[in-house]
Amino acid sequence: MCNTKIDKVILENGRATALRTVPMKVLHTKQPRGKIIKARKQIVLSCGTLSTPIVLQRSGIGDPEKLQKVGVKCQVELPGIGLNFQDHYLTYSAYRAKPDTESFNDFIRGDPEVQKTVYGQRNVNGTRPLATNGIEAGVKVRRTKEELRQEYMKDSVLAGTATSRTSLISLSCTTPSSLGRLSLSIDSRYDANSTQILPDHVLMLEGKFFTMFHFLEYSFSRGSTHIVSPDPYEAPDFDAGFMNDERDMAPTVWGYIRSRETARRMDAYAGEVTDKYPFFAYDSLAATQYLNLQDTKAYGGPNHLSIGIQHGSWSIQAKPGKPPKDSFVSSSKVSEVRDDLEYTAENIKQVEEWVKRHVETTWHSLGTCSMSPKEGNSIVKHGVLEPPPQRPRRQRPQMR
Ligand SMILES: Cc1cc2nc3c(=O)[nH]c(=O)nc-3n(C[C@H](O)[C@H](O)[C@H](O)COP(=O)(O)OP(=O)(O)OC[C@H]3O[C@@H](n4cnc5c(N)ncnc54)[C@H](O)[C@@H]3O)c2cc1C
């Protein structure tokens, strides 16, 4: 139904029987404000993570204290409605790519030849790159038991950070959430200002780029959303709760470090877009490295002479990798390998600051009407389901 917004569910004797709707926008003063739509069989509310809980709260389903405060009579006591908001915390880092790398960059810049080819591939054959979502590969990785152990040891690099204050219970926990599974996705997009996926083409630097993005799949942080009045047009009190549990920082920092190591081992890698990185000191072993001389020359072409003079102390040329040993096993063509970078406790703090400034949504919001027991469980404080009825225990036949 167009221009129709659900205000609330109408309950009769504890049973949902109808919906009250209002226009999405009031177009003229004579327009009727409300309509009742009766259900023949049942009502399924699927207004998404952000709207479902506030429709329920307007209907009188939620936390009695909170509902009373905003002038809504509580009809069903379910304090979990609107709690437990979650997302996958995302950070991006951008890399320079070698000139021969296939990328979206010239297409986005509007190069007419590239656009003709790309649209042709899409329209004629239905193939890449417009037939993809731009994400070339994705993996899910977990910290190893050894990495987790080191993280919480007193003298470890990460011990100086907020994570060392995390309770011991979560350390010994071996569920996926305590291991902090992360998705590192390699993609061909270049994130110009850390808030856009595909940047405005005029903001893009010359050259080719790829982006690594990494997000935490099981976060500890939780947000909430609650109505502030019965008015269906009023915005709720929404707290995304981003990174409000410090246990989420260590796996997010680790995700950045691992994805950077992955990028440095890719054949496309030609350096880092240094201003999109944490502020490491120029002489730090974790310092970011800019385009190397060989690739600078390749981008410059035959009519440009470059001897790789860098501007100031904030850019260091990417150092070439080493040729792989004969014993090196890989399923893809690898012409050079690199050792892991080293991060001091100060570097880790710098990555944390960067995470705090740049962490963003993956639009994977969930959890505000969690399908878990009403009284909650070890993961969710309050769910929305009644506890299942206790089945009478079957008597075991007596052994004689
Ligand atoms: C940019 C973006 C990229 C994403 N990428 C991925 C991805 O790659 N993979 C993946 O798995 N997920 C992805 N997601 C997440 C995925 O889209 C959502 O998890 C999913 O759509 C949620 O489905 P839903 O039915 O719960 O809610 P929604 O799809 O949000 O549907 C809710 C509907 O209810 C309507 N509504 C809300 N309030 C009212 C009201 N009061 N009255 C009447 N109607 C109302 C809304 O208009 C909407 O149509 C992405 C999300 C976004 C925004």
The ligand as an SDF file (V2000), in Angstrom:
LIG
                    3D

 53 58  0  0  0  0  0  0  0  0999 V2000
   23.4370   -0.4860    1.4900 C   0  0  0  0  0  0  0  0  0  0  0  0
   23.1590   -1.8540    2.0800 C   0  0  0  0  0  0  0  0  0  0  0  0
   23.9120   -2.9310    1.6670 C   0  0  0  0  0  0  0  0  0  0  0  0
   23.6680   -4.1950    2.1960 C   0  0  0  0  0  0  0  0  0  0  0  0
   24.4020   -5.2460    1.7570 N   0  0  0  0  0  0  0  0  0  0  0  0
   24.1220   -6.4910    2.1950 C   0  0  0  0  0  0  0  0  0  0  0  0
   24.7950   -7.6210    1.6840 C   0  0  0  0  0  0  0  0  0  0  0  0
   25.6440   -7.5110    0.8190 O   0  0  0  0  0  0  0  0  0  0  0  0
   24.4710   -8.8400    2.1850 N   0  0  0  0  0  0  0  0  0  0  0  0
   23.5010   -8.9940    3.1340 C   0  0  0  0  0  0  0  0  0  0  0  0
   23.2100  -10.1380    3.5360 O   0  0  0  0  0  0  0  0  0  0  0  0
   22.8620   -7.9430    3.6360 N   0  0  0  0  0  0  0  0  0  0  0  0
   23.1350   -6.7030    3.1930 C   0  0  0  0  0  0  0  0  0  0  0  0
   22.4520   -5.6410    3.6990 N   0  0  0  0  0  0  0  0  0  0  0  0
   21.5120   -5.8760    4.8080 C   0  0  0  0  0  0  0  0  0  0  0  0
   20.1600   -6.3590    4.3030 C   0  0  0  0  0  0  0  0  0  0  0  0
   19.7090   -5.5320    3.2550 O   0  0  0  0  0  0  0  0  0  0  0  0
   19.1750   -6.3170    5.4910 C   0  0  0  0  0  0  0  0  0  0  0  0
   19.6780   -7.1210    6.5240 O   0  0  0  0  0  0  0  0  0  0  0  0
   17.8010   -6.8230    5.0970 C   0  0  0  0  0  0  0  0  0  0  0  0
   17.2890   -6.1010    4.0100 O   0  0  0  0  0  0  0  0  0  0  0  0
   16.8540   -6.6940    6.2790 C   0  0  0  0  0  0  0  0  0  0  0  0
   15.6120   -7.1630    5.8660 O   0  0  0  0  0  0  0  0  0  0  0  0
   14.2980   -6.8330    6.6740 P   0  0  0  0  0  0  0  0  0  0  0  0
   13.1820   -7.4250    5.9220 O   0  0  0  0  0  0  0  0  0  0  0  0
   14.5050   -7.2210    8.1050 O   0  0  0  0  0  0  0  0  0  0  0  0
   14.1770   -5.2200    6.6900 O   0  0  0  0  0  0  0  0  0  0  0  0
   14.1130   -4.1770    5.5090 P   0  0  0  0  0  0  0  0  0  0  0  0
   14.6770   -4.7190    4.2400 O   0  0  0  0  0  0  0  0  0  0  0  0
   14.6740   -2.9050    6.0440 O   0  0  0  0  0  0  0  0  0  0  0  0
   12.5470   -4.0270    5.2700 O   0  0  0  0  0  0  0  0  0  0  0  0
   11.7350   -3.3170    6.1470 C   0  0  0  0  0  0  0  0  0  0  0  0
   10.6030   -2.6820    5.3370 C   0  0  0  0  0  0  0  0  0  0  0  0
    9.6270   -2.1680    6.2200 O   0  0  0  0  0  0  0  0  0  0  0  0
    9.2380   -0.8810    5.7990 C   0  0  0  0  0  0  0  0  0  0  0  0
    8.7900   -0.1430    6.9950 N   0  0  0  0  0  0  0  0  0  0  0  0
    9.5320    0.3170    8.0300 C   0  0  0  0  0  0  0  0  0  0  0  0
    8.7480    0.9070    8.9450 N   0  0  0  0  0  0  0  0  0  0  0  0
    7.4970    0.8200    8.4950 C   0  0  0  0  0  0  0  0  0  0  0  0
    6.2500    1.2520    9.0080 C   0  0  0  0  0  0  0  0  0  0  0  0
    6.1220    1.8790   10.1900 N   0  0  0  0  0  0  0  0  0  0  0  0
    5.1410    1.0190    8.2760 N   0  0  0  0  0  0  0  0  0  0  0  0
    5.2110    0.3530    7.0760 C   0  0  0  0  0  0  0  0  0  0  0  0
    6.3760   -0.0680    6.5350 N   0  0  0  0  0  0  0  0  0  0  0  0
    7.5040    0.1550    7.2530 C   0  0  0  0  0  0  0  0  0  0  0  0
   10.4870   -0.2860    5.1670 C   0  0  0  0  0  0  0  0  0  0  0  0
   10.1150    0.7560    4.2800 O   0  0  0  0  0  0  0  0  0  0  0  0
   11.0590   -1.5160    4.4660 C   0  0  0  0  0  0  0  0  0  0  0  0
   10.5100   -1.6690    3.1980 O   0  0  0  0  0  0  0  0  0  0  0  0
   22.6750   -4.3680    3.1730 C   0  0  0  0  0  0  0  0  0  0  0  0
   21.9180   -3.2600    3.5870 C   0  0  0  0  0  0  0  0  0  0  0  0
   22.1470   -2.0230    3.0310 C   0  0  0  0  0  0  0  0  0  0  0  0
   21.3150   -0.8490    3.4810 C   0  0  0  0  0  0  0  0  0  0  0  0
  1  2  1  0
  2  3  1  0
  2 52  2  0
  3  4  2  0
  4  5  1  0
  4 50  1  0
  5  6  2  0
  6  7  1  0
  6 13  1  0
  7  8  2  0
  7  9  1  0
  9 10  1  0
 10 11  2  0
 10 12  1  0
 12 13  2  0
 13 14  1  0
 14 15  1  0
 14 50  1  0
 15 16  1  0
 16 17  1  0
 16 18  1  0
 18 19  1  0
 18 20  1  0
 20 21  1  0
 20 22  1  0
 22 23  1  0
 23 24  1  0
 24 25  2  0
 24 26  1  0
 24 27  1  0
 27 28  1  0
 28 29  2  0
 28 30  1  0
 28 31  1  0
 31 32  1  0
 32 33  1  0
 33 34  1  0
 33 48  1  0
 34 35  1  0
 35 36  1  0
 35 46  1  0
 36 37  1  0
 36 45  1  0
 37 38  2  0
 38 39  1  0
 39 40  1  0
 39 45  2  0
 40 41  1  0
 40 42  2  0
 42 43  1  0
 43 44  2  0
 44 45  1  0
 46 47  1  0
 46 48  1  0
 48 49  1  0
 50 51  2  0
 51 52  1  0
 52 53  1  0
M  END
$$$$
